[in-house]
């Protein structure tokens, strides 16, 4: 077999076979040989590097081991933000305005197969150094899966809920370095424990279904969970023109499509969220349920003296679409969230809460394989305030490879409804923020 595409061909993940056929997925393409063939006496030497997959450390009859390393250093300047903000209930809050340099994150996954290419593992260590001392500052996690064919893969463990496009598995291939726009951050689910099915419905249509413990497991022990496992998330992706949307479905068109690539996606998530199952505010992949003014809904006395929400029925849906051609991309997503059935102390007077919002991103490879420029806009609308932001940035791939980039990003935000130490904004931020990131990803 000889690979002929830009996307990696990984046995058991992006290609496989049975007694009657060979299947490919996620952009893998190549020449395949069937029947009895004379195998070469020796395999290519290991370790060796496969771009966007990592270093192949071991390749034998009983399995494979790949190692990747991802990290970035960040200079962050929030000093031009307002010093305080007033929430929708009239409470004043101080805004911590940072200026610092951090080795922001270190992420090291091991992946491959064992005994059969159908049985795959993905295990990693993840550290958010800006969150030193906070819950889940260092995480060891991962998942195990069995691929029956291109239509069905069953997995168990920790992975991201397929609640929005950015949690479909293309991290870290975003336009910015490890930072979502405010609408995406506000509405999405996060990493959690559960079981899932995913695969292709047909060549240009993919799906994922996940049943999980809660919206975010990071910083939450098993003792804090209820025993209902009442979190479900579903996604469908349709890529009508080319059947793919770039490496790992990434944002932007670094791949330089010579034919117009398009996609449409749909996501729906439901969860009964308890106060005790919410992650810490400064969690690495924070996914607090907040109002549009940034208030966490489980805050005691938030809706009035003597009122405390202990449980809420969360529903969220998003629709996304995008197109790429010759280095240019335009991509957008719209979100809806419904909060129902508040239970707790004196919660009878809390009305249902409906919020919605969107994000738009466009980018262009000003110099192919070297320089990318991009622009983003996002808004969140709700009873407790309408918030928005704009962003502009650049990615300089100074080695002409995806594995190293120098990113600079300028942002203006009007009352961010989200924020934590691993995110460029604090809650309530209004004003300009600038950061520079040096990212390594191999």
C-alpha positions as CSV (number, residue, x, y, z in Angstrom):
1,X,0.0,0.0,0.0
2,X,1.2,3.5,-0.8
3,X,-0.4,6.6,0.6
4,X,-1.1,9.4,-1.9
5,X,-3.1,12.0,0.0
6,X,-2.2,14.7,2.5
7,X,-4.2,13.0,5.4
8,X,-2.4,10.1,7.2
9,X,-3.5,6.5,6.6
10,X,-3.6,4.8,9.9
11,X,-4.6,1.1,9.9
12,X,-7.7,0.5,12.0
13,X,-8.5,4.2,12.2
14,X,-8.6,5.8,8.7
15,X,-8.3,2.6,6.7
16,X,-9.0,-1.0,7.2
17,X,-10.1,-4.2,5.4
18,X,-12.1,-7.4,5.7
19,X,-12.4,-10.5,3.6
20,X,-14.3,-8.7,0.8
21,X,-13.2,-5.1,0.7
22,X,-10.9,-2.2,1.8
23,X,-12.3,1.0,3.3
24,X,-10.8,4.5,3.9
25,X,-12.0,7.5,5.9
26,X,-11.0,11.0,7.0
27,X,-9.2,11.9,3.8
28,X,-6.9,8.8,3.6
29,X,-6.2,7.9,0.0
30,X,-3.7,5.6,-1.6
31,X,-3.0,2.5,-3.7
32,X,-4.0,-0.8,-2.1
33,X,-3.0,-4.4,-3.0
34,X,-5.3,-7.3,-2.4
35,X,-4.7,-11.0,-2.5
36,X,-1.4,-12.8,-1.7
37,X,1.6,-10.5,-2.0
38,X,5.3,-10.9,-1.3
39,X,6.0,-8.8,1.7
40,X,9.3,-6.9,1.9
41,X,11.9,-8.5,4.2
42,X,12.2,-5.5,6.4
43,X,9.8,-2.7,7.5
44,X,10.8,1.0,7.4
45,X,13.0,1.9,10.4
46,X,11.5,3.1,13.6
47,X,11.2,5.5,15.2
48,X,10.1,7.7,12.3
49,X,7.9,10.7,12.0
50,X,4.6,10.9,10.3
51,X,3.3,14.5,9.9
52,X,0.2,15.4,12.0
53,X,0.3,11.9,13.6
54,X,3.6,11.9,15.6
55,X,6.6,9.7,16.0
56,X,6.1,6.0,15.4
57,X,8.1,4.5,18.3
58,X,7.2,0.8,17.7
59,X,5.7,-1.1,14.8
60,X,5.4,-4.8,15.2
61,X,3.1,-7.8,14.6
62,X,1.3,-7.2,18.0
63,X,0.8,-3.5,17.8
64,X,2.0,0.1,17.1
65,X,2.9,3.0,19.4
66,X,2.7,6.6,18.3
67,X,3.9,9.5,20.4
68,X,2.8,13.2,19.9
69,X,3.9,16.3,21.7
70,X,1.9,19.5,21.7
71,X,2.9,22.6,23.6
72,X,2.9,26.4,23.3
73,X,4.3,29.4,25.0
74,X,2.0,32.5,25.4
75,X,2.5,36.1,26.1
76,X,-0.9,37.5,27.3
77,X,-1.8,41.2,27.8
78,X,-5.2,42.0,29.4
79,X,-4.1,45.4,30.8
80,X,-6.5,47.4,28.6
81,X,-9.6,45.8,30.0
82,X,-12.0,47.7,32.2
83,X,-11.2,47.2,35.9
84,X,-14.7,46.0,36.9
85,X,-18.1,45.1,35.5
86,X,-21.7,45.0,36.8
87,X,-23.7,41.8,36.2
88,X,-27.4,41.6,35.3
89,X,-28.4,41.5,38.9
90,X,-26.6,44.8,39.8
91,X,-23.6,43.2,41.5
92,X,-20.2,44.7,40.9
93,X,-17.2,42.5,40.2
94,X,-13.5,43.2,40.0
95,X,-11.7,42.0,36.8
96,X,-8.3,40.6,37.2
97,X,-6.2,42.0,34.4
98,X,-3.2,39.8,33.6
99,X,0.1,40.4,31.8
100,X,2.3,37.4,31.9
101,X,4.3,34.7,30.0
102,X,3.4,31.1,30.4
103,X,4.3,27.7,29.0
104,X,0.6,27.5,28.7
105,X,-0.1,23.8,28.0
106,X,1.7,20.5,27.5
107,X,-0.1,17.6,25.9
108,X,1.4,14.2,25.2
109,X,-0.8,11.5,23.7
110,X,0.2,7.9,23.0
111,X,-1.9,6.1,20.4
112,X,-1.9,3.0,18.2
113,X,-3.3,-0.5,18.2
114,X,-2.8,-3.7,20.2
115,X,-3.2,-7.3,19.1
116,X,-5.6,-6.3,16.3
117,X,-5.6,-3.1,14.2
118,X,-9.3,-3.0,15.1
119,X,-8.5,-2.4,18.8
120,X,-7.1,1.1,19.2
121,X,-6.0,3.2,22.3
122,X,-5.5,6.9,22.8
123,X,-4.0,7.7,26.2
124,X,-2.5,11.1,27.2
125,X,-1.1,13.4,29.8
126,X,-2.3,17.0,29.8
127,X,-1.1,19.9,31.8
128,X,-2.4,23.5,31.9
129,X,0.4,25.4,33.6
130,X,-1.6,28.7,33.8
131,X,-3.9,26.8,36.2
132,X,-1.2,25.6,38.7
133,X,-2.9,24.5,41.9
134,X,-6.4,24.3,40.4
135,X,-8.5,21.1,40.0
136,X,-7.4,19.0,37.0
137,X,-4.3,21.1,36.4
138,X,-2.6,17.8,35.4
139,X,-4.8,15.2,33.7
140,X,-4.1,11.6,32.7
141,X,-6.9,10.3,30.5
142,X,-7.8,8.7,27.2
143,X,-10.0,6.1,25.6
144,X,-10.2,2.7,24.0
145,X,-12.1,1.8,20.9
146,X,-12.9,-1.1,18.5
147,X,-13.4,-0.4,14.8
148,X,-15.7,-2.9,13.1
149,X,-15.6,-1.1,9.7
150,X,-15.9,2.4,8.4
151,X,-19.5,2.5,9.5
152,X,-19.1,1.6,13.2
153,X,-16.5,2.3,15.8
154,X,-17.3,1.8,19.5
155,X,-15.3,3.7,22.1
156,X,-15.2,4.1,25.9
157,X,-13.3,6.5,28.2
158,X,-12.8,10.2,28.1
159,X,-13.4,12.2,25.0
160,X,-15.0,15.5,24.0
161,X,-18.8,15.6,23.7
162,X,-19.7,16.2,20.0
163,X,-21.7,19.2,21.1
164,X,-20.3,21.7,18.6
165,X,-17.9,21.7,15.7
166,X,-14.8,22.5,17.7
167,X,-15.3,19.4,19.9
168,X,-15.5,17.0,16.9
169,X,-11.8,16.1,17.4
170,X,-9.8,18.5,15.3
171,X,-7.9,20.1,18.2
172,X,-5.3,21.8,17.9
173,X,-6.0,22.6,14.3
174,X,-7.9,25.9,14.9
175,X,-7.2,29.3,13.5
176,X,-6.2,30.7,16.9
177,X,-4.0,28.8,19.4
178,X,-6.1,26.8,21.8
179,X,-8.8,29.5,22.2
180,X,-12.4,29.5,21.1
181,X,-14.6,32.5,20.3
182,X,-17.0,33.4,23.1
183,X,-20.1,31.9,21.6
184,X,-18.4,28.5,21.1
185,X,-16.9,28.6,24.6
186,X,-20.3,29.6,26.2
187,X,-22.5,27.0,24.6
188,X,-20.3,23.9,24.2
189,X,-19.9,20.8,26.2
190,X,-16.4,19.6,27.2
191,X,-14.4,16.5,27.9
192,X,-16.3,13.8,29.8
193,X,-16.4,10.0,30.4
194,X,-18.8,7.8,28.5
195,X,-19.4,5.4,25.6
196,X,-19.9,6.3,22.0
197,X,-20.6,5.1,18.5
198,X,-19.2,6.9,15.4
199,X,-18.5,6.2,11.8
200,X,-19.9,6.9,8.3
201,X,-23.5,6.7,7.2
202,X,-22.2,6.9,3.7
203,X,-19.0,8.2,2.0
204,X,-19.8,11.9,2.6
205,X,-21.8,11.7,5.8
206,X,-20.4,11.0,9.3
207,X,-22.0,10.6,12.7
208,X,-21.2,10.3,16.4
209,X,-23.5,9.4,19.3
210,X,-22.3,9.6,22.9
211,X,-23.8,8.7,26.2
212,X,-21.9,10.3,29.1
213,X,-21.8,11.1,32.8
214,X,-22.1,14.9,32.5
215,X,-21.0,17.9,30.4
216,X,-17.4,18.0,31.8
217,X,-15.6,15.5,33.9
218,X,-12.3,17.4,34.5
219,X,-12.0,18.3,38.1
220,X,-15.0,16.1,39.1
221,X,-14.6,12.9,41.1
222,X,-16.8,9.9,40.7
223,X,-18.2,10.6,44.1
224,X,-19.7,13.9,42.9
225,X,-21.7,12.3,40.1
226,X,-25.3,11.3,40.2
227,X,-26.1,7.7,39.1
228,X,-28.3,8.4,36.2
229,X,-25.8,8.9,33.3
230,X,-28.3,11.4,31.8
231,X,-26.1,13.1,29.2
232,X,-26.5,12.5,25.5
233,X,-24.8,14.1,22.5
234,X,-25.3,13.6,18.8
235,X,-23.6,15.0,15.7
236,X,-23.9,14.6,11.9
237,X,-21.5,16.0,9.4
238,X,-22.2,16.2,5.6
239,X,-19.4,17.1,3.2
240,X,-21.3,17.3,-0.1
241,X,-18.7,18.3,-2.6
242,X,-15.4,16.6,-1.9
243,X,-16.4,14.2,0.9
244,X,-13.8,15.8,3.3
245,X,-13.0,19.1,4.8
246,X,-9.2,19.1,5.2
247,X,-7.0,17.3,7.7
248,X,-9.0,16.2,10.7
249,X,-11.8,18.6,9.6
250,X,-9.7,21.5,10.6
251,X,-10.6,25.2,10.5
252,X,-8.9,27.3,7.7
253,X,-7.5,26.0,4.4
254,X,-3.9,25.3,5.0
255,X,-4.5,22.2,2.8
256,X,-5.0,24.5,-0.2
257,X,-8.1,22.8,-1.8
258,X,-8.1,23.0,-5.5
259,X,-11.8,22.0,-5.6
260,X,-14.4,23.7,-3.4
261,X,-14.7,21.7,-0.2
262,X,-18.0,22.2,1.8
263,X,-19.5,21.0,5.0
264,X,-22.8,21.2,6.9
265,X,-23.0,20.0,10.5
266,X,-25.7,19.5,13.1
267,X,-25.2,18.9,16.9
268,X,-27.6,18.3,19.8
269,X,-26.8,17.7,23.5
270,X,-29.0,17.1,26.5
271,X,-27.9,16.8,30.1
272,X,-29.4,16.9,33.6
273,X,-26.7,18.9,35.3
274,X,-26.3,19.0,39.1
275,X,-24.5,21.6,41.2
276,X,-22.1,19.0,42.5
277,X,-21.2,17.7,39.0
278,X,-20.0,21.1,37.8
279,X,-16.2,21.4,37.2
280,X,-14.1,24.1,39.0
281,X,-14.3,27.6,37.5
282,X,-10.6,27.5,36.6
283,X,-10.7,24.0,35.1
284,X,-8.6,23.3,32.0
285,X,-11.5,22.7,29.7
286,X,-14.0,24.7,31.8
287,X,-17.7,24.1,30.8
288,X,-19.7,25.9,33.4
289,X,-23.4,26.6,32.7
290,X,-23.5,30.4,32.9
291,X,-26.0,33.1,32.1
292,X,-25.2,35.5,29.3
293,X,-23.8,38.0,31.9
294,X,-21.2,35.4,33.0
295,X,-23.0,34.3,36.3
296,X,-22.9,30.6,37.1
297,X,-26.5,29.5,37.5
298,X,-25.6,27.4,40.6
299,X,-24.4,30.4,42.6
300,X,-26.4,30.7,45.9
301,X,-28.8,33.6,46.0
302,X,-28.2,34.5,42.4
303,X,-31.9,34.7,41.4
304,X,-32.9,36.2,44.8
305,X,-32.3,35.8,48.5
306,X,-32.7,32.2,49.7
307,X,-32.7,30.8,46.1
308,X,-30.3,28.1,45.1
309,X,-30.4,26.0,41.9
310,X,-29.2,22.4,42.5
311,X,-30.2,20.9,39.1
312,X,-31.2,22.1,35.7
313,X,-32.3,20.4,32.5
314,X,-29.8,21.6,29.7
315,X,-30.6,21.3,26.0
316,X,-28.2,22.7,23.3
317,X,-28.2,22.6,19.5
318,X,-25.9,24.0,16.9
319,X,-25.8,24.1,13.1
320,X,-22.6,24.9,11.2
321,X,-21.5,25.3,7.6
322,X,-18.3,26.2,5.7
323,X,-16.5,26.3,2.4
324,X,-12.8,26.2,1.5
325,X,-11.0,26.9,-1.8
326,X,-7.4,27.7,-2.7
327,X,-6.4,28.7,0.7
328,X,-9.5,30.7,1.6
329,X,-12.1,29.6,4.0
330,X,-15.4,31.0,5.5
331,X,-17.0,29.1,8.3
332,X,-19.9,29.8,10.7
333,X,-22.0,28.2,13.4
334,X,-25.2,29.1,15.1
335,X,-26.1,28.0,18.6
336,X,-29.3,27.6,20.7
337,X,-29.5,26.7,24.4
338,X,-32.6,26.0,26.5
339,X,-32.4,25.7,30.4
340,X,-35.5,24.1,31.9
341,X,-36.9,22.6,35.1
342,X,-34.8,24.3,37.7
343,X,-34.9,22.4,41.0
344,X,-33.4,23.3,44.4
345,X,-34.3,25.9,47.1
346,X,-37.1,28.4,46.2
347,X,-36.6,27.8,42.4
348,X,-40.3,27.9,41.5
349,X,-40.2,31.5,40.3
350,X,-37.3,30.9,37.8
351,X,-38.6,31.1,34.3
352,X,-37.1,29.0,31.5
353,X,-34.0,30.5,29.9
354,X,-33.4,30.6,26.2
355,X,-30.1,31.8,24.8
356,X,-28.7,31.9,21.3
357,X,-25.6,33.1,19.5
358,X,-23.2,32.6,16.5
359,X,-19.6,32.7,15.4
360,X,-18.2,33.6,12.0
361,X,-14.6,33.0,10.9
362,X,-12.8,33.6,7.6
363,X,-9.2,33.1,6.7
364,X,-6.8,33.2,3.8
365,X,-3.3,31.8,3.2
366,X,-1.6,35.0,2.1
367,X,1.5,33.1,1.4
368,X,0.8,29.3,0.8
369,X,2.2,27.1,3.5
370,X,3.8,30.1,5.3
371,X,1.4,32.9,6.2
372,X,-2.3,32.8,7.2
373,X,-4.4,35.7,8.2
374,X,-7.9,35.4,9.8
375,X,-10.8,37.3,11.2
376,X,-13.5,36.2,13.6
377,X,-16.8,37.7,15.1
378,X,-19.0,36.2,17.7
379,X,-22.1,37.2,19.7
380,X,-24.2,35.7,22.5
381,X,-27.8,36.9,23.0
382,X,-30.0,36.3,26.1
383,X,-32.3,37.7,28.8
384,X,-29.3,38.6,31.0
385,X,-27.3,40.5,28.3
386,X,-26.0,40.5,24.8
387,X,-22.3,40.2,24.5
388,X,-19.9,40.3,21.4
389,X,-16.3,40.2,20.3
390,X,-14.2,40.6,17.2
391,X,-10.7,39.1,16.5
392,X,-8.0,39.4,14.0
393,X,-4.8,37.3,13.8
394,X,-2.1,35.7,11.8
395,X,-0.2,32.4,11.7
396,X,3.4,32.3,10.5
397,X,4.5,28.8,9.7
398,X,8.1,29.7,9.5
399,X,9.3,26.2,8.8
400,X,6.7,25.7,6.0
401,X,5.1,22.9,8.1
402,X,2.0,22.8,10.3
403,X,4.1,21.6,13.2
404,X,5.5,25.0,14.2
405,X,3.7,28.4,14.0
406,X,4.0,31.8,15.5
407,X,0.5,33.2,16.2
408,X,-0.5,36.8,17.0
409,X,-4.1,37.7,17.9
410,X,-5.8,41.0,18.7
411,X,-9.3,40.8,20.3
412,X,-11.9,43.3,21.4
413,X,-14.6,41.9,23.6
414,X,-17.8,43.5,25.1
415,X,-18.5,41.8,28.4
416,X,-17.3,38.3,28.0
417,X,-19.8,35.7,29.4
418,X,-16.9,33.2,29.8
419,X,-13.5,33.2,31.3
420,X,-10.8,31.3,33.3
421,X,-7.1,31.2,33.6
422,X,-6.5,29.0,30.5
423,X,-8.7,31.3,28.4
424,X,-7.6,34.7,27.0
425,X,-10.5,36.5,28.8
426,X,-11.7,36.8,32.3
427,X,-15.5,36.8,32.9
428,X,-17.0,40.3,32.3
429,X,-14.0,41.5,30.3
430,X,-14.6,44.6,28.2
431,X,-11.8,46.1,26.1
432,X,-8.8,44.8,24.1
433,X,-6.7,41.8,24.7
434,X,-3.5,40.8,22.8
435,X,-1.5,37.6,22.9
436,X,1.4,36.0,21.1
437,X,1.8,32.2,20.9
438,X,4.6,29.9,19.8
439,X,3.1,26.5,19.1
440,X,4.8,23.2,18.6
441,X,2.7,20.3,17.4
442,X,4.1,17.0,16.1
